[in-house]
Amino acid sequence: MAERFTRPKRGSWIAGVCAGIADRLGLPRLLVRLLFVLASGAGGAGLIAYFLLWTFTKTE
């Protein structure tokens, strides 16, 4: 069974969304954070995605 995406309680800057994605995909956390910042400049898509993931994702 595949491991579920969760937000960590520790090691996060705001809500842990980027940290959870980075840990799940094996990417650097800074890279995921930068991608969200860039996506936020594209009509706010990054902010909307972040908010939705924050709302519907459980913490560890």
N, CA, C and O atoms as a Maestro MAE file, in Angstrom:
{
 s_m_m2io_version
 :::
 2.0.0
}

f_m_ct {
 s_m_title
 :::
 protein
 m_atom[240] {
  # First column is atom index #
  i_m_mmod_type
  r_m_x_coord
  r_m_y_coord
  r_m_z_coord
  i_m_residue_number
  s_m_chain_name
  s_m_pdb_residue_name
  s_m_pdb_atom_name
  i_m_atomic_number
  :::
  1 25 0.841 -1.180 0.000 1 A "MET " " N  " 7
  2 3 0.000 0.000 0.000 1 A "MET " " CA " 6
  3 2 0.884 1.241 0.000 1 A "MET " " C  " 6
  4 15 1.896 1.286 0.699 1 A "MET " " O  " 8
  5 25 0.510 2.229 -0.769 2 A "ALA " " N  " 7
  6 3 1.304 3.446 -0.887 2 A "ALA " " CA " 6
  7 2 1.204 4.286 0.389 2 A "ALA " " C  " 6
  8 15 0.167 4.337 1.050 2 A "ALA " " O  " 8
  9 25 2.289 4.921 0.696 3 A "GLU " " N  " 7
  10 3 2.333 5.801 1.854 3 A "GLU " " CA " 6
  11 2 1.485 7.041 1.571 3 A "GLU " " C  " 6
  12 15 1.535 7.577 0.464 3 A "GLU " " O  " 8
  13 25 0.716 7.499 2.542 4 A "ARG " " N  " 7
  14 3 -0.156 8.653 2.365 4 A "ARG " " CA " 6
  15 2 0.623 9.947 2.549 4 A "ARG " " C  " 6
  16 15 1.624 9.996 3.264 4 A "ARG " " O  " 8
  17 25 0.147 10.980 1.894 5 A "PHE " " N  " 7
  18 3 0.718 12.314 2.035 5 A "PHE " " CA " 6
  19 2 0.186 12.940 3.313 5 A "PHE " " C  " 6
  20 15 -1.027 13.044 3.497 5 A "PHE " " O  " 8
  21 25 1.080 13.356 4.192 6 A "THR " " N  " 7
  22 3 0.703 14.028 5.432 6 A "THR " " CA " 6
  23 2 1.578 15.246 5.625 6 A "THR " " C  " 6
  24 15 2.648 15.364 5.027 6 A "THR " " O  " 8
  25 25 1.109 16.150 6.468 7 A "ARG " " N  " 7
  26 3 1.891 17.329 6.810 7 A "ARG " " CA " 6
  27 2 2.615 17.072 8.127 7 A "ARG " " C  " 6
  28 15 1.980 16.678 9.106 7 A "ARG " " O  " 8
  29 25 3.934 17.288 8.174 8 A "PRO " " N  " 7
  30 3 4.655 17.074 9.438 8 A "PRO " " CA " 6
  31 2 4.345 18.175 10.447 8 A "PRO " " C  " 6
  32 15 4.089 19.320 10.075 8 A "PRO " " O  " 8
  33 25 4.369 17.816 11.717 9 A "LYS " " N  " 7
  34 3 4.156 18.816 12.764 9 A "LYS " " CA " 6
  35 2 5.418 19.643 13.008 9 A "LYS " " C  " 6
  36 15 5.339 20.797 13.428 9 A "LYS " " O  " 8
  37 25 6.573 19.048 12.744 10 A "ARG " " N  " 7
  38 3 7.851 19.742 12.966 10 A "ARG " " CA " 6
  39 2 8.588 19.911 11.647 10 A "ARG " " C  " 6
  40 15 8.395 19.137 10.710 10 A "ARG " " O  " 8
  41 25 9.427 20.925 11.585 11 A "GLY " " N  " 7
  42 3 10.241 21.149 10.401 11 A "GLY " " CA " 6
  43 2 9.527 21.907 9.295 11 A "GLY " " C  " 6
  44 15 9.959 21.883 8.143 11 A "GLY " " O  " 8
  45 25 8.444 22.574 9.637 12 A "SER " " N  " 7
  46 3 7.714 23.318 8.623 12 A "SER " " CA " 6
  47 2 7.797 24.809 8.908 12 A "SER " " C  " 6
  48 15 8.045 25.225 10.039 12 A "SER " " O  " 8
  49 25 7.586 25.603 7.871 13 A "TRP " " N  " 7
  50 3 7.634 27.053 8.046 13 A "TRP " " CA " 6
  51 2 6.263 27.616 8.394 13 A "TRP " " C  " 6
  52 15 6.134 28.433 9.307 13 A "TRP " " O  " 8
  53 25 5.254 27.185 7.676 14 A "ILE " " N  " 7
  54 3 3.912 27.719 7.925 14 A "ILE " " CA " 6
  55 2 2.989 26.587 8.377 14 A "ILE " " C  " 6
  56 15 2.688 26.463 9.565 14 A "ILE " " O  " 8
  57 25 2.544 25.765 7.432 15 A "ALA " " N  " 7
  58 3 1.599 24.707 7.778 15 A "ALA " " CA " 6
  59 2 2.116 23.316 7.469 15 A "ALA " " C  " 6
  60 15 1.459 22.327 7.796 15 A "ALA " " O  " 8
  61 25 3.271 23.222 6.849 16 A "GLY " " N  " 7
  62 3 3.859 21.918 6.561 16 A "GLY " " CA " 6
  63 2 3.494 21.323 5.219 16 A "GLY " " C  " 6
  64 15 3.870 20.187 4.929 16 A "GLY " " O  " 8
  65 25 2.768 22.064 4.391 17 A "VAL " " N  " 7
  66 3 2.356 21.532 3.095 17 A "VAL " " CA " 6
  67 2 3.571 21.249 2.221 17 A "VAL " " C  " 6
  68 15 3.702 20.151 1.682 17 A "VAL " " O  " 8
  69 25 4.445 22.210 2.078 18 A "CYS " " N  " 7
  70 3 5.633 22.032 1.229 18 A "CYS " " CA " 6
  71 2 6.554 20.954 1.793 18 A "CYS " " C  " 6
  72 15 7.114 20.158 1.039 18 A "CYS " " O  " 8
  73 25 6.708 20.925 3.099 19 A "ALA " " N  " 7
  74 3 7.547 19.901 3.725 19 A "ALA " " CA " 6
  75 2 6.971 18.512 3.485 19 A "ALA " " C  " 6
  76 15 7.714 17.569 3.215 19 A "ALA " " O  " 8
  77 25 5.655 18.382 3.583 20 A "GLY " " N  " 7
  78 3 5.020 17.089 3.346 20 A "GLY " " CA " 6
  79 2 5.167 16.621 1.909 20 A "GLY " " C  " 6
  80 15 5.428 15.445 1.653 20 A "GLY " " O  " 8
  81 25 5.000 17.542 0.975 21 A "ILE " " N  " 7
  82 3 5.164 17.202 -0.443 21 A "ILE " " CA " 6
  83 2 6.604 16.809 -0.721 21 A "ILE " " C  " 6
  84 15 6.861 15.810 -1.393 21 A "ILE " " O  " 8
  85 25 7.544 17.595 -0.206 22 A "ALA " " N  " 7
  86 3 8.962 17.305 -0.437 22 A "ALA " " CA " 6
  87 2 9.349 15.950 0.138 22 A "ALA " " C  " 6
  88 15 10.054 15.179 -0.513 22 A "ALA " " O  " 8
  89 25 8.899 15.657 1.340 23 A "ASP " " N  " 7
  90 3 9.218 14.368 1.965 23 A "ASP " " CA " 6
  91 2 8.607 13.212 1.182 23 A "ASP " " C  " 6
  92 15 9.255 12.182 0.993 23 A "ASP " " O  " 8
  93 25 7.380 13.371 0.730 24 A "ARG " " N  " 7
  94 3 6.677 12.309 0.003 24 A "ARG " " CA " 6
  95 2 7.329 12.031 -1.345 24 A "ARG " " C  " 6
  96 15 7.437 10.875 -1.754 24 A "ARG " " O  " 8
  97 25 7.770 13.089 -2.045 25 A "LEU " " N  " 7
  98 3 8.351 12.937 -3.373 25 A "LEU " " CA " 6
  99 2 9.869 12.797 -3.364 25 A "LEU " " C  " 6
  100 15 10.470 12.523 -4.403 25 A "LEU " " O  " 8
  101 25 10.495 12.982 -2.205 26 A "GLY " " N  " 7
  102 3 11.944 12.870 -2.113 26 A "GLY " " CA " 6
  103 2 12.671 14.058 -2.728 26 A "GLY " " C  " 6
  104 15 13.774 13.912 -3.256 26 A "GLY " " O  " 8
  105 25 12.055 15.231 -2.661 27 A "LEU " " N  " 7
  106 3 12.643 16.455 -3.207 27 A "LEU " " CA " 6
  107 2 13.124 17.355 -2.078 27 A "LEU " " C  " 6
  108 15 12.676 17.215 -0.940 27 A "LEU " " O  " 8
  109 25 14.035 18.279 -2.383 28 A "PRO " " N  " 7
  110 3 14.431 19.248 -1.356 28 A "PRO " " CA " 6
  111 2 13.257 20.157 -0.987 28 A "PRO " " C  " 6
  112 15 12.502 20.594 -1.856 28 A "PRO " " O  " 8
  113 25 13.114 20.431 0.285 29 A "ARG " " N  " 7
  114 3 12.003 21.273 0.748 29 A "ARG " " CA " 6
  115 2 12.066 22.675 0.144 29 A "ARG " " C  " 6
  116 15 11.036 23.254 -0.201 29 A "ARG " " O  " 8
  117 25 13.268 23.212 0.017 30 A "LEU " " N  " 7
  118 3 13.410 24.554 -0.542 30 A "LEU " " CA " 6
  119 2 12.899 24.611 -1.980 30 A "LEU " " C  " 6
  120 15 12.278 25.599 -2.374 30 A "LEU " " O  " 8
  121 25 13.150 23.574 -2.760 31 A "LEU " " N  " 7
  122 3 12.680 23.528 -4.142 31 A "LEU " " CA " 6
  123 2 11.152 23.559 -4.201 31 A "LEU " " C  " 6
  124 15 10.576 24.285 -5.012 31 A "LEU " " O  " 8
  125 25 10.510 22.791 -3.363 32 A "VAL " " N  " 7
  126 3 9.042 22.763 -3.350 32 A "VAL " " CA " 6
  127 2 8.498 24.115 -2.924 32 A "VAL " " C  " 6
  128 15 7.513 24.591 -3.488 32 A "VAL " " O  " 8
  129 25 9.120 24.733 -1.945 33 A "ARG " " N  " 7
  130 3 8.691 26.065 -1.500 33 A "ARG " " CA " 6
  131 2 8.831 27.089 -2.620 33 A "ARG " " C  " 6
  132 15 7.942 27.915 -2.820 33 A "ARG " " O  " 8
  133 25 9.937 27.039 -3.346 34 A "LEU " " N  " 7
  134 3 10.142 27.961 -4.463 34 A "LEU " " CA " 6
  135 2 9.111 27.733 -5.568 34 A "LEU " " C  " 6
  136 15 8.641 28.692 -6.179 34 A "LEU " " O  " 8
  137 25 8.760 26.487 -5.826 35 A "LEU " " N  " 7
  138 3 7.742 26.197 -6.838 35 A "LEU " " CA " 6
  139 2 6.387 26.758 -6.433 35 A "LEU " " C  " 6
  140 15 5.647 27.251 -7.284 35 A "LEU " " O  " 8
  141 25 6.053 26.694 -5.162 36 A "PHE " " N  " 7
  142 3 4.798 27.285 -4.698 36 A "PHE " " CA " 6
  143 2 4.827 28.808 -4.831 36 A "PHE " " C  " 6
  144 15 3.820 29.418 -5.193 36 A "PHE " " O  " 8
  145 25 5.955 29.413 -4.546 37 A "VAL " " N  " 7
  146 3 6.072 30.867 -4.700 37 A "VAL " " CA " 6
  147 2 5.904 31.259 -6.166 37 A "VAL " " C  " 6
  148 15 5.199 32.218 -6.479 37 A "VAL " " O  " 8
  149 25 6.546 30.523 -7.053 38 A "LEU " " N  " 7
  150 3 6.413 30.809 -8.481 38 A "LEU " " CA " 6
  151 2 4.971 30.594 -8.949 38 A "LEU " " C  " 6
  152 15 4.451 31.388 -9.733 38 A "LEU " " O  " 8
  153 25 4.338 29.547 -8.483 39 A "ALA " " N  " 7
  154 3 2.950 29.280 -8.862 39 A "ALA " " CA " 6
  155 2 2.005 30.345 -8.308 39 A "ALA " " C  " 6
  156 15 0.956 30.608 -8.896 39 A "ALA " " O  " 8
  157 25 2.366 30.953 -7.191 40 A "SER " " N  " 7
  158 3 1.544 32.019 -6.625 40 A "SER " " CA " 6
  159 2 1.556 33.252 -7.517 40 A "SER " " C  " 6
  160 15 0.592 34.017 -7.540 40 A "SER " " O  " 8
  161 25 2.637 33.441 -8.245 41 A "GLY " " N  " 7
  162 3 2.718 34.563 -9.176 41 A "GLY " " CA " 6
  163 2 1.914 34.328 -10.443 41 A "GLY " " C  " 6
  164 15 1.713 35.256 -11.227 41 A "GLY " " O  " 8
  165 25 1.454 33.111 -10.654 42 A "ALA " " N  " 7
  166 3 0.669 32.766 -11.837 42 A "ALA " " CA " 6
  167 2 -0.820 32.816 -11.496 42 A "ALA " " C  " 6
  168 15 -1.499 31.790 -11.474 42 A "ALA " " O  " 8
  169 25 -1.300 33.992 -11.237 43 A "GLY " " N  " 7
  170 3 -2.722 34.151 -10.951 43 A "GLY " " CA " 6
  171 2 -3.156 33.621 -9.598 43 A "GLY " " C  " 6
  172 15 -4.346 33.400 -9.376 43 A "GLY " " O  " 8
  173 25 -2.225 33.415 -8.700 44 A "GLY " " N  " 7
  174 3 -2.554 32.941 -7.355 44 A "GLY " " CA " 6
  175 2 -2.773 31.442 -7.254 44 A "GLY " " C  " 6
  176 15 -3.275 30.960 -6.238 44 A "GLY " " O  " 8
  177 25 -2.405 30.697 -8.290 45 A "ALA " " N  " 7
  178 3 -2.624 29.245 -8.289 45 A "ALA " " CA " 6
  179 2 -1.898 28.566 -7.130 45 A "ALA " " C  " 6
  180 15 -2.429 27.629 -6.533 45 A "ALA " " O  " 8
  181 25 -0.698 29.025 -6.808 46 A "GLY " " N  " 7
  182 3 0.060 28.436 -5.715 46 A "GLY " " CA " 6
  183 2 -0.611 28.647 -4.372 46 A "GLY " " C  " 6
  184 15 -0.625 27.749 -3.530 46 A "GLY " " O  " 8
  185 25 -1.168 29.835 -4.169 47 A "LEU " " N  " 7
  186 3 -1.861 30.122 -2.911 47 A "LEU " " CA " 6
  187 2 -3.119 29.282 -2.758 47 A "LEU " " C  " 6
  188 15 -3.412 28.780 -1.673 47 A "LEU " " O  " 8
  189 25 -3.855 29.132 -3.842 48 A "ILE " " N  " 7
  190 3 -5.070 28.325 -3.800 48 A "ILE " " CA " 6
  191 2 -4.726 26.865 -3.532 48 A "ILE " " C  " 6
  192 15 -5.360 26.216 -2.700 48 A "ILE " " O  " 8
  193 25 -3.723 26.350 -4.235 49 A "ALA " " N  " 7
  194 3 -3.308 24.961 -4.032 49 A "ALA " " CA " 6
  195 2 -2.817 24.742 -2.603 49 A "ALA " " C  " 6
  196 15 -3.152 23.739 -1.973 49 A "ALA " " O  " 8
  197 25 -2.023 25.685 -2.096 50 A "TYR " " N  " 7
  198 3 -1.501 25.572 -0.735 50 A "TYR " " CA " 6
  199 2 -2.648 25.535 0.272 50 A "TYR " " C  " 6
  200 15 -2.664 24.693 1.170 50 A "TYR " " O  " 8
  201 25 -3.603 26.447 0.122 51 A "PHE " " N  " 7
  202 3 -4.734 26.506 1.045 51 A "PHE " " CA " 6
  203 2 -5.548 25.212 1.008 51 A "PHE " " C  " 6
  204 15 -5.930 24.692 2.056 51 A "PHE " " O  " 8
  205 25 -5.814 24.690 -0.189 52 A "LEU " " N  " 7
  206 3 -6.581 23.455 -0.301 52 A "LEU " " CA " 6
  207 2 -5.839 22.273 0.318 52 A "LEU " " C  " 6
  208 15 -6.442 21.458 1.015 52 A "LEU " " O  " 8
  209 25 -4.533 22.178 0.067 53 A "LEU " " N  " 7
  210 3 -3.746 21.093 0.664 53 A "LEU " " CA " 6
  211 2 -3.685 21.240 2.176 53 A "LEU " " C  " 6
  212 15 -3.730 20.239 2.892 53 A "LEU " " O  " 8
  213 25 -3.585 22.444 2.669 54 A "TRP " " N  " 7
  214 3 -3.556 22.710 4.099 54 A "TRP " " CA " 6
  215 2 -4.882 22.281 4.733 54 A "TRP " " C  " 6
  216 15 -4.902 21.703 5.820 54 A "TRP " " O  " 8
  217 25 -5.966 22.564 4.055 55 A "THR " " N  " 7
  218 3 -7.302 22.274 4.577 55 A "THR " " CA " 6
  219 2 -7.599 20.777 4.587 55 A "THR " " C  " 6
  220 15 -8.173 20.273 5.551 55 A "THR " " O  " 8
  221 25 -7.216 20.054 3.522 56 A "PHE " " N  " 7
  222 3 -7.661 18.681 3.364 56 A "PHE " " CA " 6
  223 2 -6.597 17.611 3.674 56 A "PHE " " C  " 6
  224 15 -6.833 16.423 3.455 56 A "PHE " " O  " 8
  225 25 -5.440 18.030 4.177 57 A "THR " " N  " 7
  226 3 -4.379 17.076 4.479 57 A "THR " " CA " 6
  227 2 -4.213 16.938 5.986 57 A "THR " " C  " 6
  228 15 -4.215 17.933 6.711 57 A "THR " " O  " 8
  229 25 -4.071 15.720 6.448 58 A "LYS " " N  " 7
  230 3 -3.870 15.458 7.868 58 A "LYS " " CA " 6
  231 2 -2.425 15.694 8.267 58 A "LYS " " C  " 6
  232 15 -1.523 15.629 7.432 58 A "LYS " " O  " 8
  233 25 -2.209 15.969 9.546 59 A "THR " " N  " 7
  234 3 -0.853 16.090 10.087 59 A "THR " " CA " 6
  235 2 -0.419 14.735 10.615 59 A "THR " " C  " 6
  236 15 -1.251 13.884 10.929 59 A "THR " " O  " 8
  237 25 0.886 14.541 10.709 60 A "GLU " " N  " 7
  238 3 1.455 13.284 11.230 60 A "GLU " " CA " 6
  239 2 1.168 13.157 12.699 60 A "GLU " " C  " 6
  240 15 1.562 12.171 13.322 60 A "GLU " " O  " 8
  :::
 }
 m_bond[239] {
  # First column is bond index #
  i_m_from
  i_m_to
  i_m_order
  :::
  1 1 2 1
  2 2 3 1
  3 3 4 2
  4 3 5 1
  5 5 6 1
  6 6 7 1
  7 7 8 2
  8 7 9 1
  9 9 10 1
  10 10 11 1
  11 11 12 2
  12 11 13 1
  13 13 14 1
  14 14 15 1
  15 15 16 2
  16 15 17 1
  17 17 18 1
  18 18 19 1
  19 19 20 2
  20 19 21 1
  21 21 22 1
  22 22 23 1
  23 23 24 2
  24 23 25 1
  25 25 26 1
  26 26 27 1
  27 27 28 2
  28 27 29 1
  29 29 30 1
  30 30 31 1
  31 31 32 2
  32 31 33 1
  33 33 34 1
  34 34 35 1
  35 35 36 2
  36 35 37 1
  37 37 38 1
  38 38 39 1
  39 39 40 2
  40 39 41 1
  41 41 42 1
  42 42 43 1
  43 43 44 2
  44 43 45 1
  45 45 46 1
  46 46 47 1
  47 47 48 2
  48 47 49 1
  49 49 50 1
  50 50 51 1
  51 51 52 2
  52 51 53 1
  53 53 54 1
  54 54 55 1
  55 55 56 2
  56 55 57 1
  57 57 58 1
  58 58 59 1
  59 59 60 2
  60 59 61 1
  61 61 62 1
  62 62 63 1
  63 63 64 2
  64 63 65 1
  65 65 66 1
  66 66 67 1
  67 67 68 2
  68 67 69 1
  69 69 70 1
  70 70 71 1
  71 71 72 2
  72 71 73 1
  73 73 74 1
  74 74 75 1
  75 75 76 2
  76 75 77 1
  77 77 78 1
  78 78 79 1
  79 79 80 2
  80 79 81 1
  81 81 82 1
  82 82 83 1
  83 83 84 2
  84 83 85 1
  85 85 86 1
  86 86 87 1
  87 87 88 2
  88 87 89 1
  89 89 90 1
  90 90 91 1
  91 91 92 2
  92 91 93 1
  93 93 94 1
  94 94 95 1
  95 95 96 2
  96 95 97 1
  97 97 98 1
  98 98 99 1
  99 99 100 2
  100 99 101 1
  101 101 102 1
  102 102 103 1
  103 103 104 2
  104 103 105 1
  105 105 106 1
  106 106 107 1
  107 107 108 2
  108 107 109 1
  109 109 110 1
  110 110 111 1
  111 111 112 2
  112 111 113 1
  113 113 114 1
  114 114 115 1
  115 115 116 2
  116 115 117 1
  117 117 118 1
  118 118 119 1
  119 119 120 2
  120 119 121 1
  121 121 122 1
  122 122 123 1
  123 123 124 2
  124 123 125 1
  125 125 126 1
  126 126 127 1
  127 127 128 2
  128 127 129 1
  129 129 130 1
  130 130 131 1
  131 131 132 2
  132 131 133 1
  133 133 134 1
  134 134 135 1
  135 135 136 2
  136 135 137 1
  137 137 138 1
  138 138 139 1
  139 139 140 2
  140 139 141 1
  141 141 142 1
  142 142 143 1
  143 143 144 2
  144 143 145 1
  145 145 146 1
  146 146 147 1
  147 147 148 2
  148 147 149 1
  149 149 150 1
  150 150 151 1
  151 151 152 2
  152 151 153 1
  153 153 154 1
  154 154 155 1
  155 155 156 2
  156 155 157 1
  157 157 158 1
  158 158 159 1
  159 159 160 2
  160 159 161 1
  161 161 162 1
  162 162 163 1
  163 163 164 2
  164 163 165 1
  165 165 166 1
  166 166 167 1
  167 167 168 2
  168 167 169 1
  169 169 170 1
  170 170 171 1
  171 171 172 2
  172 171 173 1
  173 173 174 1
  174 174 175 1
  175 175 176 2
  176 175 177 1
  177 177 178 1
  178 178 179 1
  179 179 180 2
  180 179 181 1
  181 181 182 1
  182 182 183 1
  183 183 184 2
  184 183 185 1
  185 185 186 1
  186 186 187 1
  187 187 188 2
  188 187 189 1
  189 189 190 1
  190 190 191 1
  191 191 192 2
  192 191 193 1
  193 193 194 1
  194 194 195 1
  195 195 196 2
  196 195 197 1
  197 197 198 1
  198 198 199 1
  199 199 200 2
  200 199 201 1
  201 201 202 1
  202 202 203 1
  203 203 204 2
  204 203 205 1
  205 205 206 1
  206 206 207 1
  207 207 208 2
  208 207 209 1
  209 209 210 1
  210 210 211 1
  211 211 212 2
  212 211 213 1
  213 213 214 1
  214 214 215 1
  215 215 216 2
  216 215 217 1
  217 217 218 1
  218 218 219 1
  219 219 220 2
  220 219 221 1
  221 221 222 1
  222 222 223 1
  223 223 224 2
  224 223 225 1
  225 225 226 1
  226 226 227 1
  227 227 228 2
  228 227 229 1
  229 229 230 1
  230 230 231 1
  231 231 232 2
  232 231 233 1
  233 233 234 1
  234 234 235 1
  235 235 236 2
  236 235 237 1
  237 237 238 1
  238 238 239 1
  239 239 240 2
  :::
 }
}
